């Protein structure tokens, strides 16, 4: 569960970076 949340945050930040 915690890994899923971490992955979601990383993808979210990556989207903002673009």
Kinemage of the C-alpha trace (Angstrom):
@kinemage 1
@onewidth
@group {chain A} dominant
@subgroup {mainchain}
@vectorlist {calphas} color= white
{ca unk a 1} P 0.000 0.000 0.000
{ca unk a 2} L 2.734 2.440 0.962
{ca unk a 3} L 4.645 1.626 -2.225
{ca unk a 4} L 1.537 2.354 -4.300
{ca unk a 5} L 1.150 5.769 -2.668
{ca unk a 6} L 4.842 6.539 -3.216
{ca unk a 7} L 4.561 5.593 -6.895
{ca unk a 8} L 1.456 7.776 -7.293
{ca unk a 9} L 3.299 10.758 -5.785
{ca unk a 10} L 6.308 10.240 -8.068
{ca unk a 11} L 4.096 10.066 -11.167
{ca unk a 12} L 2.203 13.146 -10.000
{ca unk a 13} L 5.422 15.123 -9.524
{ca unk a 14} L 6.722 13.914 -12.900
{ca unk a 15} L 3.560 15.181 -14.582
{ca unk a 16} L 3.952 18.610 -12.950
{ca unk a 17} L 7.608 18.719 -13.979
{ca unk a 18} L 6.528 18.466 -17.619
